[in-house]
Amino acid sequence: MKKKITALALAAVMVLGLTACGGGAASSGTASTGAASSSTTDVAFVTDVGNIDDQSFNQYTWAGVQQFCDANGLNANYYKPSEDSDAARVEQMDNAVKDGAKVIVMAGYLFAPALEEAQAKYPDISFLALDVSTGDLAEPAANTALITYKEEQAGYLAGYAAVTDGYKKLGFLGGMAVPAVIRYGYGFVQGANQAAADLGVSDVTIKYWYSGSFQANDDIKAKMDSWYSDGTEVVFACGGSICNSCVAAAQANNGKMIGVDVDQSPLDACVITSAMKALSNSVVVCLTDAQGNGWKFTDAYAGKETTLGAAEDCVGLPMETSQFTTFTQEQYDDLYSKMASGELVIDNSSDAAVKPAVTNVTVDYQD
């Protein structure tokens, strides 16, 4: 599994030599593909307001679309909205349909209102939405597949690895206390606790705080400065651009950081690993399902939210870029196989008021 995640992550960096084409007034691009398709677009990716080289959701989702289309002789196009609005997102879905798209892919909960409109407007088009839950889109239509992730598994792996690697003073910096962030954090605590138990130590501490924002700001940096100067060795920064505040504090204090969602090692040398969602893998899995069913999702995905995790190779750590000195590939593989098989089950609570039970770590939940 770790090889699949890393291969797709590296592919995302390598597939950005694009040429402009079609798609209407806003930015659009295409990847070279085989000659099996006569459509301008077979699979469309509608970006958020960022670019497809953002080293985040856009880049890694687009890489999955390209990989699938390249392997199947299909045409992939991306469509970038002209502004951050529901109308602009729907406009680019309209353009994708005009270009012949059979499936439209998107990533992020902000797409929910536009998706609600588009799924009704185009009942013969399939829509794949990553990181959109039924809490965001209450009633996905039969032509829509919602994909969410077992963030608690990725968080657990990061916490277990950090403690096994010798870090005893940890921090969890969350953005807003939304379910995905809570699951990441609680998984991190559970993993650290189990590693401490396995090592027979009880002096591991975790500072835990939700900043109330997904945007980098001076207040977050000041908080992280205080953590690092107080002895915190590594902080799991979980939530949008707040990682930039954490990186700045880590640089100023010779600290370390754990990234989130994608491999954030390119941000800075202080990033020792990342708790990842394998966005590219997810796209390939779901598009393969639709293609094999006449471009309609099967019952496994159609009209509902499906949560992917270790069993589907859709969460993990990027071991090839991680900076571990003690935690080994063998230990990682063993943990991962137990998660994938169901032998190791992580509490997936997303209730901020219900804290995970711990025996070997001390958690300081801060306001």
C-alpha positions, 0 to 999 in steps of 0.5 A: 500500500505504501508504494501505491500512495507514494507512486501516485503522490510522485505522479502528481508532481510529474503530470503538470506539463499541460496545454490550454483547451476548451472549457469556456471563459475560465481556465481549463487544461488537458492531459495527453491521452490515448486515441481510444476516445473521440470526446473532447472530455471524458472525465472532467475535474472542476478545481476549487479556486486554487491551482492544480499544482497546489500540492494539495487537493487540486493537484492530487485529485487531478493526478488521479483523473489523469492516471485513470484516463491515461491508462484507459485511452480517455481524455481528461480536462480540468476546469477552474472556476473564475471565482469562489462562488457556487455559480462559478463552480456550476458554470464550469460543470456546464462547460464540462458537460458541453465538452462531453464529460461522462463523469465530473470530479470535484474535491472539498465540502465547498462544492456541496451547493453547486453539486446539489444543483448540478446532479439534478440538472444533469441526471445522465452525468455521474458526479464524484465528490471527494471529502464531501459528506452527507452532512454537506450534501444531505441527499446525494442523487443516484448519479452522485458518489460521495467519498470521505475518509477514515482520518482516524486511521491516518492520524493513528499511524502518525501518532504511533510513528512519532512516539515510536521514533522517540518523540515524547512531547507532542502537539495537535493543532487543529483548525475548526473542530469539524468531524474530519479534523476531530477524527485526525486528532483523536486518531493521533492521540490513540496511536501515540497512546498505543505506541507508549504502551508498547514501549512501556513508557508513560511520560508522553504528553500531547498539547491539543488545541483547535485554532478556530480557523483554517487560515494561517495567522499571527495568533496561531504562530504565537501559540505554536511558538509558545508550544515549541519554546516550552519543549514541544518537539513535533506538532501535527498541524491539521487544517488548511493553511494553518500549517504555514503558521506551524512551519514558521514557528517550527523554523524559528524554534528548531521544531518538527511538524507532521503534515496532513491530507497530502505529502507536505514534505515539500513545505519544509525540512521540518515536516517529518511525515504526513497523515495522508488521504490517498486522493489519487487512489480514491479517484481511480477506484471510483472511476473504475467502478463507474466505467465498468457499469456504463459510466454509472456508479454501482450500488457500492457508491451510487447515491451515498457517502462511502468512507475509504480507509486502509482496506482500500489503500486510501489513507497512510503515511508517505514512508519514502519521504518520511524522516524517521530514524527508529520507526521502520517500514516493517512496523508500518506495514504490520500496523497497516495490514492490521488496519486493512484486515480489521484486526486493528480498529480505531475509535472514529468518534467525531464528537469534540466533547467525547475524548478518547480514553488513554492510559500511557499519555497525558493530553492537555486539551486547551481552549 
